[in-house]
Structures are given as structure tokens and as C-alpha cells.
Amino acid sequence: MEIQGRVVVVTGAGRGIGAAMCRQFASAGAERVVVSDRDAESAWSVAAELGAAGLGVACDVGVEAEVQQLVASALETCGRIDIFCSNAGITVKGGVETTNSDWQRMWDVNVMSRIYAARAVIPGMLQQKSGYFVQTASAAGLLTEIGSASYSVTKHADLALSEWLSVCYGRQGIRVSCVCPLGVETDMLDDGDPIHRYLHLHAITAESAAAAILKGIEAEEFLILPHPEVLDFYRLKGENYDRWLRGMQRLRQKLTW
Ligand SMILES: NC(=O)c1ccc[n+]([C@@H]2O[C@H](COP(=O)([O-])OP(=O)(O)OC[C@H]3O[C@@H](n4cnc5c(N)ncnc54)[C@H](O)[C@@H]3O)[C@@H](O)[C@H]2O)c1
């Protein structure tokens, strides 16, 4: 899908990858870019940079009523939504001992947010016979994130939902892309964590990630891989699951020793 003239909504866009996406959507000629974030100030500040194209809206994507309100504001101001980017995401370190309330928070922000958005946006997209969902999952959705069980599980779920949306709505003009980066230099990477330090070694900038995302949307690619090597790792996993698991066990031991 061409970006020129489109109405785009991006969640979690007050900083990091989402903010870089908004700037690049505006430079590529989007008609309107709705910059949304739980942190209203940051959303307004990125929107202000975009001039007339920018519209800042506060939205906590883990709360369905707020996602409905975001969609209603975008429709009221811009008339339609062409591209909805569910980008907001969080992480919590740890394994199965992660508290139930943290698991729930991860589930709400990383997964339910995408379902709330799809519910609110699909009717309009079906009516206009076109639309695009871009879901920022992670390479952890194809592979795993050694340091966080809840991140790995919720990002797999995001990928599963993306596939399902594509299968069910592809024939009705709705496109879906699932973005699966490895490390990206944003506040999410915590240098105090040995696994994040390892990810940092191969990290790309938020601007490079956003450029890969826009290119993927223009090409209408389902799987957007800002780090092309992720496809090799995914192939290795598919070819021999047990060998891949042994390799990941070795890596975990090396990084956490
Ligand atoms: N940085 C990485 O290494 C990396 C790698 C793979 C995938 N990702 C994914 O990319 C996406 C963007 O991450 P980032 O690296 O830019 O992170 P970031 O922490 O720099 O930015 C995330 C933004 O989301 C906002 N946010 C958090 N919770 C929210 C909520 N409930 N509602 C609305 N906004 C909320 C934050 O205020 C922040 O502005 C996430 O889904 C993340 O999982 C990041």
C-alpha cells in the first residue's frame, strides 16, 4: 500500500519505534498521522513536529474504552483510517514466577490491545473495502526472549493474531503486516540486563526499524524483518526444532552464567 495520502494511526508513538514511524509516515506524504501514546505529553510533542499532518491523542491501549475513543477521534477528525499500527508494547523480565498481575498487564498491552483495535477498526475497513493493520510483535514472537517468559508468550500471540487476521480478512481487502525485530536502540533495551546487552550488540536504530516497516507496508509483506538474519534463525528452528532448542539453551547458559 502506498503511504501517500493515507490516514495512519500509530500507538505507543510518543517515543522509540512508534515515534520514528510517525515521522517517516509524515515524510512519505501521509495525509494525517494520529500519534497516540499513554503518555499524552509525548504524543502531543511528536504530533506537533509533524505540523498539519499530526494529531496527538492520549490512549492507554490496554483499556478497550480508550482504544474505542482513539478510533472514534481519528474517524471524526480524519474521516477514515487506512493504516492502524498497533505498536505499543511493554516487557517484564522473569520466568513463570512473574506475578499474575504482571502477566495480565503484558497480556492486556501486548495482545488484547491488538484485539480491541481490530474490533473497533475492521467494520470501517470492510465498508471502504481496504485497510491495513501493522502489528509490532518481535523476533521473540518467532523465536523466544530468553529473559522474559511473558514477553515471549505475548509476542507469539501477537503473531498468531496477525496471521489469523490476514487469513480471515485478506480476501476482503484488509492487509496485515507483523513486524518482528531483534534489538532496536530504544528505552526498552535495558543495558543492566545481560540478555538485553547481547541484543544491543546487533541493535539497529528506531529510524532503521521504521524505514524497514514502511518499505514492508509499501510491498504489502506479511512478515517485516528489520533484521534479515531473523529469517535464517526461523528457518533453522523450522528445520530442526530440537537442534534450535539446544542452541538456545547454550546461549542462555552463556549469557546468564
Ligand atoms: N526495542 C526493541 O529492542 C524491540 C525489539 C522488538 C520489538 N519491539 C517492540 O516494538 C514496540 C515499540 O517498542 P519500543 O522499543 O519503541 O519501546 P519504547 O519503550 O521506546 O516505546 C514504547 C512506547 O509505548 C508507550 N506505551 C507503553 N505502554 C502503553 C500503553 N499501555 N498504551 C499506550 N502506549 C503505551 C510508551 O509510553 C512509549 O512511548 C513494542 O511493541 C516492542 O515490544 C521492540
PDBQT file of the ligand as one rigid body, heavy atoms in Angstrom, charges set to zero:
ROOT
HETATM    1  N1  LIG A 301      13.329  -2.065  21.317  1.00  0.00    +0.000 N 
HETATM    2  C1  LIG A 301      13.454  -3.331  20.941  1.00  0.00    +0.000 C 
HETATM    3  O1  LIG A 301      14.554  -3.913  21.023  1.00  0.00    +0.000 OA
HETATM    4  C2  LIG A 301      12.275  -4.078  20.370  1.00  0.00    +0.000 A 
HETATM    5  C3  LIG A 301      12.523  -5.286  19.704  1.00  0.00    +0.000 A 
HETATM    6  C4  LIG A 301      11.449  -5.987  19.170  1.00  0.00    +0.000 A 
HETATM    7  C5  LIG A 301      10.163  -5.496  19.291  1.00  0.00    +0.000 A 
HETATM    8  N2  LIG A 301       9.953  -4.321  19.948  1.00  0.00    +0.000 N 
HETATM    9  C6  LIG A 301       8.559  -3.874  20.070  1.00  0.00    +0.000 C 
HETATM   10  O2  LIG A 301       8.440  -2.605  19.458  1.00  0.00    +0.000 OA
HETATM   11  C7  LIG A 301       7.347  -1.882  20.048  1.00  0.00    +0.000 C 
HETATM   12  C8  LIG A 301       7.809  -0.482  20.405  1.00  0.00    +0.000 C 
HETATM   13  O3  LIG A 301       8.826  -0.600  21.375  1.00  0.00    +0.000 OA
HETATM   14  P1  LIG A 301       9.987   0.480  21.579  1.00  0.00    +0.000 P 
HETATM   15  O4  LIG A 301      11.276  -0.254  21.541  1.00  0.00    +0.000 OA
HETATM   16  O5  LIG A 301       9.781   1.637  20.697  1.00  0.00    +0.000 OA
HETATM   17  O6  LIG A 301       9.697   0.835  23.110  1.00  0.00    +0.000 OA
HETATM   18  P2  LIG A 301       9.742   2.220  23.923  1.00  0.00    +0.000 P 
HETATM   19  O7  LIG A 301       9.672   1.772  25.337  1.00  0.00    +0.000 OA
HETATM   20  O8  LIG A 301      10.849   3.080  23.448  1.00  0.00    +0.000 OA
HETATM   21  O9  LIG A 301       8.378   2.921  23.493  1.00  0.00    +0.000 OA
HETATM   22  C9  LIG A 301       7.144   2.358  23.780  1.00  0.00    +0.000 C 
HETATM   23  C10 LIG A 301       6.083   3.442  23.792  1.00  0.00    +0.000 C 
HETATM   24  O10 LIG A 301       4.842   2.803  24.120  1.00  0.00    +0.000 OA
HETATM   25  C11 LIG A 301       4.170   3.562  25.107  1.00  0.00    +0.000 C 
HETATM   26  N3  LIG A 301       3.299   2.681  25.887  1.00  0.00    +0.000 N 
HETATM   27  C12 LIG A 301       3.644   1.782  26.833  1.00  0.00    +0.000 A 
HETATM   28  N4  LIG A 301       2.539   1.215  27.346  1.00  0.00    +0.000 NA
HETATM   29  C13 LIG A 301       1.484   1.761  26.697  1.00  0.00    +0.000 A 
HETATM   30  C14 LIG A 301       0.077   1.590  26.782  1.00  0.00    +0.000 A 
HETATM   31  N5  LIG A 301      -0.462   0.759  27.676  1.00  0.00    +0.000 N 
HETATM   32  N6  LIG A 301      -0.706   2.315  25.953  1.00  0.00    +0.000 NA
HETATM   33  C15 LIG A 301      -0.172   3.187  25.077  1.00  0.00    +0.000 A 
HETATM   34  N7  LIG A 301       1.159   3.419  24.959  1.00  0.00    +0.000 NA
HETATM   35  C16 LIG A 301       1.970   2.698  25.765  1.00  0.00    +0.000 A 
HETATM   36  C17 LIG A 301       5.269   4.193  25.943  1.00  0.00    +0.000 C 
HETATM   37  O11 LIG A 301       4.791   5.355  26.632  1.00  0.00    +0.000 OA
HETATM   38  C18 LIG A 301       6.314   4.510  24.879  1.00  0.00    +0.000 C 
HETATM   39  O12 LIG A 301       6.140   5.791  24.322  1.00  0.00    +0.000 OA
HETATM   40  C19 LIG A 301       6.894  -2.720  21.243  1.00  0.00    +0.000 C 
HETATM   41  O13 LIG A 301       5.742  -3.455  20.891  1.00  0.00    +0.000 OA
HETATM   42  C20 LIG A 301       8.062  -3.650  21.483  1.00  0.00    +0.000 C 
HETATM   43  O14 LIG A 301       7.682  -4.853  22.108  1.00  0.00    +0.000 OA
HETATM   44  C21 LIG A 301      10.972  -3.598  20.485  1.00  0.00    +0.000 A 
ENDROOT
TORSDOF 0
